[in-house]
Amino acid sequence: AMIRADIHKYQQYLNRIEAIEIPVICAMHGAVYGMALELALACDFRLLSEDCLWGVPELTFGLVADLGGTSRLPRIIGPSRAMEVLMTGKKDFTAQAALEWGLVNHIYPAETLASEAENLALAIAKMAPIAVGATKKIIKQGEGTDVMTQMDMEVTMQSILVRSEDFKEGVEALIEGRTPEWKRK
């Protein structure tokens, strides 16, 4: 029971990363194995250096990947590829494979990885924060629901956003040709 409680506690830590309305960018270089990859799976954006190697070796020592490896990974790269990653325990999957399989958004040379992650953050930061949070919420909470349910979530969020001060500011800034000053209201 103690082990189950500990695993559940760590799962909850990663679930919080996934649930927070602030976008989370994970930039990975070097070697990303096991729990490190499971942490990345909970993030919204994953960037890799070109020389990065990754894998989930838990099965090589008789365990399953219990912090999202068997749940998030197949949703991201598909069940067959996830089973290959998990069941072989290989630690030499390439950045190119991660990109082709949809595990990561982009791969960059190691020396520009951090600045590219910052560029992504700055691009997102220019958007209305409550609209960014609403978008993440609709996408994350909509996973596993049918399209009509998710579209209802869009309507609900939009009905809130259209009455926000940020929407008014965004329209005014667009008309006036200036950068919006978001109020987060």
C-alpha positions as CSV (number, residue, x, y, z in Angstrom):
1,A,0.0,0.0,0.0
2,M,2.9,2.3,0.8
3,I,4.4,1.9,-2.8
4,R,1.0,2.6,-4.3
5,A,0.6,5.7,-2.3
6,D,4.0,7.0,-3.3
7,I,3.4,6.3,-7.0
8,H,0.1,8.0,-6.8
9,K,1.7,11.0,-5.1
10,Y,4.3,11.4,-7.8
11,Q,1.6,11.0,-10.5
12,Q,-0.3,13.8,-8.9
13,Y,2.8,16.1,-9.1
14,L,3.0,15.5,-12.9
15,N,-0.8,15.8,-13.2
16,R,-0.5,19.3,-11.7
17,I,1.9,20.3,-14.5
18,E,-0.6,19.1,-17.0
19,A,-3.5,20.8,-15.3
20,I,-2.0,24.3,-14.7
21,E,-3.4,26.8,-17.1
22,I,0.1,28.2,-17.8
23,P,1.8,26.6,-20.7
24,V,4.8,24.5,-19.8
25,I,7.8,24.1,-22.2
26,C,10.3,21.3,-21.7
27,A,13.6,21.6,-23.5
28,M,15.7,18.4,-23.3
29,H,19.2,17.7,-24.3
30,G,21.7,14.9,-23.6
31,A,20.0,11.7,-22.5
32,V,16.4,11.6,-21.4
33,Y,15.4,8.3,-19.8
34,G,12.5,7.0,-17.7
35,M,11.1,9.4,-15.2
36,A,12.7,12.3,-17.1
37,L,10.8,11.5,-20.2
38,E,7.6,10.9,-18.1
39,L,8.0,14.5,-16.7
40,A,8.4,15.8,-20.3
41,L,5.1,14.0,-21.3
42,A,3.2,16.0,-18.7
43,C,4.5,19.3,-20.4
44,D,2.7,21.1,-23.2
45,F,5.6,21.6,-25.5
46,R,8.6,19.4,-25.9
47,L,11.8,20.5,-27.6
48,L,14.9,18.3,-28.1
49,S,18.5,18.9,-29.1
50,E,19.5,17.1,-32.3
51,D,22.0,14.9,-30.4
52,C,19.5,13.9,-27.6
53,L,18.8,10.2,-27.0
54,W,15.8,9.0,-25.1
55,G,14.0,5.9,-23.9
56,V,12.1,4.3,-21.1
57,P,14.2,1.5,-19.6
58,E,12.0,0.6,-16.7
59,L,11.1,-2.9,-18.1
60,T,14.8,-3.8,-18.2
61,F,14.7,-4.0,-14.4
62,G,11.2,-5.5,-14.2
63,L,8.9,-2.5,-13.7
64,V,6.4,-0.5,-15.8
65,A,6.7,3.2,-16.5
66,D,4.2,4.3,-13.8
67,L,4.4,8.1,-14.1
68,G,2.7,8.5,-17.4
69,G,4.9,6.2,-19.6
70,T,2.1,3.7,-20.2
71,S,-0.7,6.3,-20.2
72,R,0.6,9.5,-21.8
73,L,3.1,8.1,-24.2
74,P,0.7,6.0,-26.2
75,R,-1.7,9.0,-26.5
76,I,1.1,11.1,-27.9
77,I,2.9,8.7,-30.2
78,G,0.3,5.9,-30.6
79,P,0.0,2.6,-28.9
80,S,2.3,0.5,-31.2
81,R,5.2,2.9,-31.1
82,A,4.8,3.3,-27.3
83,M,4.9,-0.4,-26.9
84,E,8.1,-0.6,-28.9
85,V,9.7,2.1,-26.7
86,L,8.5,0.6,-23.5
87,M,8.8,-3.1,-24.2
88,T,12.3,-3.0,-25.8
89,G,13.8,-0.7,-23.0
90,K,16.1,0.7,-25.7
91,K,17.9,3.9,-24.7
92,D,19.0,5.0,-28.1
93,F,15.8,6.5,-29.7
94,T,16.8,9.6,-31.6
95,A,15.6,13.1,-31.7
96,Q,14.6,12.5,-35.3
97,A,12.4,9.6,-34.3
98,A,10.8,11.8,-31.5
99,L,10.0,14.4,-34.1
100,E,8.6,12.0,-36.7
101,W,6.5,10.3,-34.1
102,G,5.0,13.5,-32.7
103,L,6.7,13.2,-29.3
104,V,8.3,16.6,-29.7
105,N,7.4,19.9,-31.4
106,H,10.8,20.7,-32.7
107,I,14.5,19.6,-32.6
108,Y,17.3,22.2,-32.6
109,P,21.1,22.2,-32.4
110,A,22.1,21.9,-28.8
111,E,23.6,25.4,-28.7
112,T,20.4,27.1,-29.7
113,L,17.9,24.8,-27.8
114,A,17.6,27.2,-24.8
115,S,17.1,30.3,-26.9
116,E,14.5,28.5,-29.1
117,A,12.6,27.5,-26.0
118,E,12.7,31.1,-24.9
119,N,11.5,32.3,-28.3
120,L,8.5,29.9,-28.0
121,A,7.7,31.2,-24.5
122,L,8.0,34.9,-25.7
123,A,5.6,34.2,-28.7
124,I,3.0,32.6,-26.3
125,A,3.5,35.5,-23.8
126,K,2.3,38.0,-26.4
127,M,-1.1,36.3,-26.5
128,A,-3.9,37.1,-24.1
129,P,-3.1,35.0,-20.9
130,I,-6.7,34.0,-20.1
131,A,-7.2,32.9,-23.7
132,V,-4.0,30.9,-23.6
133,G,-5.1,29.2,-20.4
134,A,-8.6,28.6,-21.8
135,T,-7.0,26.9,-24.9
136,K,-4.9,24.6,-22.8
137,K,-7.9,23.8,-20.6
138,I,-10.1,22.9,-23.6
139,I,-7.4,20.8,-25.2
140,K,-6.4,18.9,-22.0
141,Q,-9.9,18.4,-20.6
142,G,-11.2,17.6,-24.0
143,E,-8.8,14.6,-24.5
144,G,-10.8,11.5,-24.4
145,T,-14.2,13.2,-25.0
146,D,-16.1,13.3,-28.2
147,V,-15.8,16.3,-30.6
148,M,-19.2,17.7,-29.7
149,T,-18.4,17.8,-26.0
150,Q,-15.1,19.5,-26.7
151,M,-16.9,22.0,-29.0
152,D,-19.3,22.7,-26.1
153,M,-16.3,23.6,-24.0
154,E,-15.2,26.0,-26.7
155,V,-18.5,27.7,-26.7
156,T,-18.5,28.0,-22.9
157,M,-15.0,29.4,-22.8
158,Q,-15.7,31.8,-25.6
159,S,-18.8,33.1,-23.9
160,I,-16.6,34.0,-21.0
161,L,-13.7,35.4,-23.0
162,V,-15.9,37.6,-25.2
163,R,-17.0,39.5,-22.0
164,S,-13.4,39.9,-20.7
165,E,-11.4,43.1,-20.5
166,D,-8.6,41.4,-22.4
167,F,-10.9,40.9,-25.4
168,K,-11.9,44.5,-25.4
169,E,-8.2,45.5,-25.1
170,G,-7.2,43.1,-27.8
171,V,-9.7,44.6,-30.3
172,E,-8.7,48.2,-29.4
173,A,-5.0,47.4,-29.8
174,L,-5.7,45.8,-33.2
175,I,-7.7,48.8,-34.4
176,E,-5.1,51.2,-33.0
177,G,-2.2,49.2,-34.4
178,R,-0.4,48.8,-31.1
179,T,0.7,45.9,-28.8
180,P,-2.1,44.9,-26.3
181,E,-1.5,45.5,-22.6
182,W,-3.2,42.4,-21.1
183,K,-5.0,42.8,-17.8
184,R,-5.6,39.1,-17.1
185,K,-9.3,40.0,-16.6
